[in-house]
Amino acid sequence: MTPSVDNPFFARVWPVFAAHEAESVRVLRRENLAGLSGRVLEIGAGCGTNFAYYPEAVTHVLAVEPEPRLVDKAREAAANAPIPVAVTHETAEEIGDMEPFDAVVCSLVLCSVHDQVGVLRRLHALLRPGGELRYLEHIASAGARGRFQQFVDATFWPRVMGNCHTHRDTERAIIDAGFEVRTSRREWTLPAWAPLPVSELALGRAHRP
């Protein structure tokens, strides 16, 4: 049975964070979506932060947001998007079979799903052969920051930040789900000394063979 999503505190604070997102993160969001076309599936749309950045070549976006308190905000953002966006209140695991998508977009969401590989395998099945997975995700850091991530993941961070786990080997999960990574790099969105476990992100493109 798919776990339900119920994060009332996160649903209150995330729209505030998103509205004041660092420009460095916004630049990465734009790059993550650049060049997309056709039908796109976006997982964990939040309050619709990505919608304004989709290129005009995208003909339709199906945006999945399982946190019920964020769905209305995502639908408001969809109404003002430059391309057609439909927002649905489901989890990735609950998406039924449909016409394959040309691309799947994951932005700051794979850190919070309960079964990374399981979700990614479902996304793999929903893509057409040759379709792309675009991802911008929190990842496990090395050294002292990595140990700090492990500490916060085991204590308070997932409880207050919508089940976010900062010390995950997300790119390994992408490969284990059957994707082939074409490009990937790591970016720091805050100074290396900043006392936050989510400063380092992976930006990458993978495809379904």
C-alpha positions in Angstrom: 0.0 0.0 0.0 1.4 3.4 -0.9 2.0 5.6 2.2 -0.2 8.7 2.3 1.4 12.1 2.3 0.5 14.4 5.2 3.0 17.1 6.1 1.1 20.1 7.5 4.1 22.0 8.8 6.1 21.6 5.6 3.1 22.6 3.6 3.0 25.9 5.5 6.7 26.7 5.3 7.6 25.5 1.8 5.6 28.2 -0.1 7.5 30.8 2.0 10.9 29.2 1.2 10.0 28.8 -2.5 9.0 32.5 -2.7 12.4 33.5 -1.4 14.4 30.8 -3.2 18.0 31.7 -3.9 18.7 32.9 -7.4 21.4 30.2 -7.7 18.6 27.6 -7.3 16.3 29.3 -9.8 19.1 29.3 -12.4 19.5 25.5 -11.9 15.7 25.0 -12.2 15.8 26.8 -15.5 18.7 24.8 -16.8 17.0 21.6 -15.6 14.0 22.4 -17.9 15.8 23.9 -20.8 15.2 22.2 -24.2 12.3 20.1 -23.1 9.5 19.4 -25.6 6.3 17.3 -25.9 4.5 15.7 -23.0 6.2 16.1 -19.6 5.5 14.5 -16.2 6.6 16.4 -13.2 6.8 14.6 -9.8 6.5 16.5 -6.5 5.5 19.8 -8.0 5.1 21.5 -4.6 3.5 24.9 -5.1 4.4 25.0 -8.8 7.7 26.7 -8.7 8.9 25.1 -11.9 5.8 26.0 -14.0 7.0 29.5 -15.1 10.3 28.1 -16.4 9.0 25.5 -18.9 9.9 26.2 -22.6 7.1 26.8 -25.1 8.0 23.6 -26.9 6.4 21.6 -24.1 2.8 20.8 -25.1 1.5 19.6 -21.8 2.7 19.0 -18.2 1.1 16.5 -15.8 2.2 17.7 -12.4 1.9 15.3 -9.5 1.7 16.7 -5.9 0.6 14.3 -3.2 0.6 16.8 -0.3 -3.1 18.0 -0.3 -2.3 21.4 1.1 0.0 22.3 -1.7 -2.3 21.2 -4.6 -4.3 24.4 -4.6 -1.2 26.5 -4.7 0.2 24.4 -7.5 -3.1 24.9 -9.4 -2.9 28.6 -9.0 0.6 28.6 -10.5 -0.6 26.3 -13.3 -3.3 28.9 -14.3 -0.5 31.4 -14.9 2.0 29.1 -16.6 3.1 29.7 -20.2 2.2 26.2 -21.2 -0.7 23.8 -20.3 -0.3 22.3 -16.9 -2.7 19.8 -15.2 -2.1 19.2 -11.4 -3.2 15.9 -9.9 -3.2 14.9 -6.2 -1.4 11.5 -6.4 1.9 9.9 -5.6 4.2 8.7 -8.3 3.3 5.1 -7.5 -0.4 5.8 -8.0 -0.1 7.1 -11.5 -2.0 4.8 -13.8 -0.8 3.6 -17.2 -1.2 6.2 -19.9 0.5 7.4 -23.1 4.2 7.4 -22.5 5.8 10.8 -21.6 8.7 12.4 -23.5 10.3 13.5 -20.3 10.0 13.3 -16.5 11.1 16.1 -14.2 12.2 15.7 -10.6 13.2 18.8 -8.6 14.0 18.4 -4.9 11.6 15.5 -4.5 13.6 12.2 -4.7 15.0 13.0 -1.2 11.4 12.7 0.2 9.9 9.6 -1.4 9.7 6.5 0.7 11.2 4.1 -1.9 13.5 5.8 -4.3 14.3 2.9 -6.6 10.6 1.9 -6.7 9.5 5.4 -7.6 12.2 5.7 -10.3 11.2 2.3 -11.8 7.7 3.6 -12.1 8.9 6.7 -13.8 11.0 4.6 -16.1 7.9 2.7 -17.1 6.0 5.9 -17.8 8.7 7.2 -20.2 8.9 6.4 -23.9 12.1 4.6 -25.0 14.7 7.3 -25.3 12.8 9.6 -23.0 14.6 11.8 -20.6 14.7 12.1 -16.8 15.7 15.6 -15.7 16.7 15.9 -12.1 17.8 18.5 -9.6 18.2 16.8 -6.3 19.7 17.0 -2.8 22.5 14.5 -2.6 24.8 12.9 0.0 27.9 15.0 0.7 31.2 13.6 1.8 33.2 14.1 4.9 32.0 16.2 7.9 28.9 17.5 6.0 28.0 14.0 5.1 28.1 12.9 8.8 26.0 16.0 9.6 23.5 14.9 7.0 23.3 11.5 8.5 22.7 13.0 11.9 19.8 15.3 10.8 18.3 12.5 8.7 18.1 10.3 11.8 16.6 13.0 14.1 14.5 16.1 13.2 15.0 17.0 9.5 12.6 14.5 7.8 9.9 15.3 10.4 9.9 19.0 9.7 10.8 19.1 6.1 8.3 16.8 4.4 10.3 13.5 4.8 13.4 15.0 3.1 16.5 12.8 3.6 19.6 14.7 2.7 22.1 11.8 2.7 20.8 9.7 -0.2 22.8 8.3 -3.1 20.1 9.4 -5.5 22.2 9.0 -8.7 22.9 5.4 -7.8 19.2 4.9 -7.3 18.6 6.4 -10.8 21.0 3.9 -12.3 19.6 1.0 -10.3 16.1 1.8 -11.7 17.3 1.2 -15.3 18.3 4.7 -16.4 21.5 5.7 -18.1 23.0 8.9 -16.9 24.2 11.1 -19.7 25.3 14.2 -17.9 25.6 15.1 -14.2 27.4 17.6 -12.1 27.3 18.9 -8.5 26.5 22.4 -7.5 26.8 24.3 -4.3 23.9 26.7 -3.8 25.1 28.1 -0.5 28.7 28.7 0.8 30.4 25.5 1.8 30.6 26.7 5.4 26.8 27.3 5.6 25.4 25.1 8.4 22.6 23.5 6.3 22.5 19.9 5.0 21.0 20.8 1.6 23.6 23.1 0.1 24.9 20.5 -2.4 22.7 19.6 -5.4 23.0 17.2 -8.3 21.9 18.5 -11.7 21.6 15.8 -14.3 20.0 14.2 -17.3 19.4 10.5 -17.7 17.4 8.5 -20.3 15.4 5.3 -20.7 17.4 3.1 -23.1 
